[in-house]
Amino acid sequence: MAGHQICVQIWLAVSLLTDALALSGQALLATNYSQANYQQARKVIYSVLKIGLATGFPLAVFLFIGFEALSGLFTTDAEVLQIAWSGTLFVAGSQPVNAVAFVLDGLYYGVSDYEYAAVSMVVVGLISSAFLLVAAPLFSVGGVWTGLFLFMTLRVVAGFWSGLFNARLGTKSGPWKMIYCDMEKGKG
């Protein structure tokens, strides 16, 4: 479990870095949205999503290359480090998905679309939990990490795909309608 805990701590620390981008996007979007500056709000949305994706990939590479050195900060026990190394692909590979998921959260909060954020999180959580009930007993810690990756991936899917759970960012409904209203009139 010590090796797994090292993976969790590194995953959480790096996730908080990308979550800071979500908070910035949230504040910028909320400012423009509240001032009815919808064209600038759209620019914030697209910019923050691009930056999130562009941040996630280098973080993944950095973690994959530097995971051994990072995990060495936690212990010198060779057996624990070997177990921690087995989680490298999950920790590093999930960073691009995590970055986009956190940015999407910030965007939904930036326009006060809390209802959608909450409902989608519950649905995604239920699906991921059902997966964990099956995968964890079969694949142990690997099943848990796969379940976490599934959870984060489904959060991204729920944030983008307009056909799933009536995703508002894609359908331009709810508070998002105001951001896209001038585009429909040919101003955007």
Secondary structure, DSSP 8 states (H G I E B T S, - for coil): -HHHHHHHHHHHHHHHHHHHHHHHHHHHHHHHHHTT-HHHHHHHHHHHHHHHHHHHHHHHHHHHHHHHHHHHTT---HHHHHHHHTTHHHHHHTHHHHHHHHHHHHHHHHTT-HHHHHHHHHHHHHHHHHHHHHHHHHHHHHHHHHHHHHHHHHHHHHHH-TTSTT-HHHHT-TTHHHHHHHHHTT--
